[in-house]
C-alpha cells in the first residue's frame, strides 16, 4: 500500500481521479497474485454496469505478469513495457508510450 501511495498516486493522480475504482493486490477479494487473473476478474465485477464478458474489457499493463494475467482472464491487453524487456508475453498490442494508443483499434471512440 505504501508503494502504491508513493508511486502511483504521486504521479498519476489525474488519471486515477477519472477511475470509478482501483483494485490492488492486497484487496481481500484477490486470492492469487498476477499472473493469475483474480485481480482483473474482481475489477470486472466492480463496475456499476459490469461488462457482459471479459472479452469486453481492455487492460493496460507494463509488467509481463500483468499481461499474462489479463490474457488468462480473457481480456484484451495493451502493454507498455519497459524498453529493456526483450521477452514479452502474449498481448493484443505493444506500445512504446501510452500516447501511441489508438482507441478506435479496440472499438472505442477516438480522443
C-alpha positions as CSV (number, residue, x, y, z in Angstrom):
1,X,0.0,0.0,0.0
2,X,2.9,2.4,0.7
3,X,4.4,1.7,-2.7
4,X,1.0,2.4,-4.3
5,X,0.7,5.7,-2.4
6,X,4.1,6.9,-3.3
7,X,4.5,5.7,-6.9
8,X,1.0,5.6,-8.4
9,X,-0.9,8.3,-6.5
10,X,2.0,10.6,-6.6
11,X,2.5,10.5,-10.3
12,X,-0.9,9.7,-11.8
13,X,-3.5,11.4,-9.7
14,X,-5.4,13.0,-12.6
15,X,-5.7,9.6,-14.3
16,X,-6.8,7.9,-11.0
17,X,-9.4,10.6,-10.3
18,X,-11.1,9.6,-13.6
19,X,-11.4,6.0,-12.5
20,X,-14.5,4.5,-10.9
21,X,-12.4,2.4,-8.6
22,X,-9.0,0.8,-8.1
23,X,-8.3,-2.8,-7.2
24,X,-4.9,-3.6,-5.7
25,X,-3.3,-6.9,-5.0
26,X,-3.9,-6.6,-1.2
27,X,-7.7,-6.4,-1.8
28,X,-9.3,-9.2,0.2
29,X,-11.2,-10.5,-2.8
30,X,-8.0,-11.0,-4.7
31,X,-7.0,-14.6,-3.7
32,X,-4.0,-15.0,-6.1
33,X,-1.4,-12.5,-7.4
34,X,-0.5,-12.0,-11.0
35,X,-0.1,-13.9,-13.3
36,X,-3.3,-15.4,-12.0
37,X,-6.3,-13.4,-13.4
38,X,-8.0,-12.8,-10.0
39,X,-7.4,-9.1,-9.8
40,X,-8.9,-8.5,-13.2
41,X,-12.0,-10.6,-12.5
42,X,-12.5,-8.7,-9.3
43,X,-12.2,-5.4,-11.1
44,X,-14.7,-6.6,-13.8
45,X,-17.3,-7.3,-11.2
46,X,-17.0,-3.9,-9.5
47,X,-18.2,-1.7,-12.4
48,X,-21.6,-0.1,-11.8
49,X,-22.6,-1.7,-15.1
50,X,-20.3,-4.8,-15.4
51,X,-19.2,-5.8,-18.9
52,X,-21.1,-8.7,-20.4
53,X,-17.8,-10.7,-20.5
54,X,-14.1,-10.4,-20.1
55,X,-13.6,-10.0,-23.8
56,X,-15.3,-6.6,-23.4
57,X,-12.5,-5.4,-21.0
58,X,-9.3,-3.6,-22.0
59,X,-6.3,-3.9,-19.7
60,X,-3.2,-1.6,-19.8
61,X,-0.1,-3.2,-18.4
62,X,3.5,-2.5,-18.0
63,X,4.6,-5.8,-16.5
64,X,4.8,-9.3,-18.1
65,X,2.9,-10.9,-15.2
66,X,0.2,-8.4,-15.5
67,X,-0.1,-9.0,-19.3
68,X,-0.2,-12.8,-18.6
69,X,-3.0,-12.2,-16.0
70,X,-5.0,-10.1,-18.5
71,X,-4.6,-12.8,-21.1
72,X,-5.6,-15.5,-18.7
73,X,-8.7,-13.5,-17.7
74,X,-9.7,-13.5,-21.4
75,X,-9.3,-9.7,-21.6
76,X,-7.7,-7.6,-24.3
77,X,-4.3,-6.3,-23.2
78,X,-2.3,-3.2,-24.3
79,X,1.2,-3.5,-23.0
80,X,3.6,-0.6,-22.5
81,X,6.7,-2.5,-21.3
82,X,10.0,-1.3,-20.0
83,X,12.1,-1.0,-23.2
84,X,14.8,-3.2,-21.6
85,X,12.4,-6.2,-21.7
86,X,13.1,-8.5,-24.7
87,X,10.8,-11.5,-24.0
88,X,7.2,-10.2,-24.0
89,X,4.1,-12.2,-23.1
90,X,1.1,-12.5,-25.4
91,X,-0.9,-9.3,-25.6
92,X,-3.0,-7.6,-28.2
93,X,-0.8,-4.5,-28.7
94,X,2.6,-3.4,-27.5
95,X,3.3,0.3,-27.4
96,X,6.3,2.4,-26.5
97,X,4.2,5.0,-24.9
98,X,0.5,5.5,-23.9
99,X,0.5,8.4,-26.3
100,X,0.6,5.8,-29.1
101,X,-2.7,4.3,-28.0
102,X,-5.4,4.4,-30.7
103,X,-8.8,3.7,-29.0
104,X,-10.5,3.1,-32.4
105,X,-8.4,-0.1,-32.8
106,X,-10.5,-1.5,-29.9
107,X,-13.9,-0.2,-31.0
108,X,-13.7,2.8,-28.6
109,X,-14.4,6.4,-29.6
110,X,-11.3,8.4,-30.7
111,X,-9.9,11.1,-28.4
